[in-house]
């Protein structure tokens, strides 16, 4: 890939892509009075709700989200390293309510697709004409021997932002200088492919700055990863022996953990960790399985043009839960998939066929609190399948930490501000 400049203008153009769809929305959209239920109030669900309300002003839009305040995962690695407050990750759905969207603070406990009803934990039922699921991920407990939900107290995964984020931060802060930090990274697919490596960079920065006798070891279930040459180059430049990466072929695959003893086992070695960050394999959140939209992989196959489930009609799946490769599981992907899905749902409810379009993704990763790298991709969704556009997108250039890296860190902050305003108001 060749590098291209990821300016604030490019970011705004991508995130604001729905505007074109609204401007050219058929008059038939305004007459639609359908009931649309959305499960999940993150970057995908909140964006879908706001987009649909603009496209279908007379439709009944209901968003179901158990948390009163959404805690964003992007930028949470900066919280773990002590360079950002957790409060900066909190977002409400108040703007959605003001825009006329019904927000129900509860969990979806099940879906009866044939009857088009979502069942809530409180016993209520929400009927729908079309449903959009953006439920995010669930951990595959037990996929690593010994790593149960109870084990996360001692060995947090912090792959869902919130209390786990704060716990891992506190453990690093409390660790004595000279302690060993061990991270485990799962095989793909999982939420935010470069996320573990950004986290490793920021933890290594914290250790080098605050606890220089300590070390971080990454145990990886893969032999390669996103932006690998750029990460490896920067790790050598910035952190030296503070950070060590072990690939799957170098005995990096974790087979067992013991949270009471704080030990992590690979095939040939046992590590005694002062702090252990175990990121387990993942799948679509539980509601996807209960709705019948998840397949044997644990993820949700969809028609790429409309995001409609290939297993259940009239239910659409977007964001991390969906199978959208080569698009990564990221906030940017969820945000844009939500906008495209909203337009296609509006078309379907207006008796118009879905139309293929072009999507994109931009992913920033911090190397240190003031330096970042990025990768971008462009994708099509013609004929119901996602595909990369050859020669489109770009990757940060190789080379030492420089003004480009610092500029990309500033652009990352701009991106976060823009996408959170777009999703939550």
Secondary structure, DSSP 8 states (H G I E B T S, - for coil): -------HHHHHHHHTTHHHHHHT--GGGGG---EEEEE--SHHHHHHHHHHHHH-TTSEEEEE-S-SSEE-STTHHHHHTTSS-GGGGEE-SHHHHHTT-EEE-S-EEEEETTTTEEEETTS-EEE-SEEEE---EEE-TTSSBT--SGGGGTS----SSSHHHHHHHHHHHHS-TT-EEEEEE--SS-SSTTHHHHHHHHHHHHHHHH-TT-EEEEEES-S--TTHHHHHHHHHHHTGGGEEEE-GGGT----EEETTTTEEE-SS-EEE-SEEEE---EEE-HHHHHHT---TTSSEEB-TTT-BBSSSTTEEE-GGGEE-TTS-SSHHHHHHHHHHHHHHHHHHHTT------EEEEEEEEEEETTEEEEEEEEEE-GGG--EE-TT-SEE---SSS-HHHHHHHHHHHHHHHHHHHHHH-
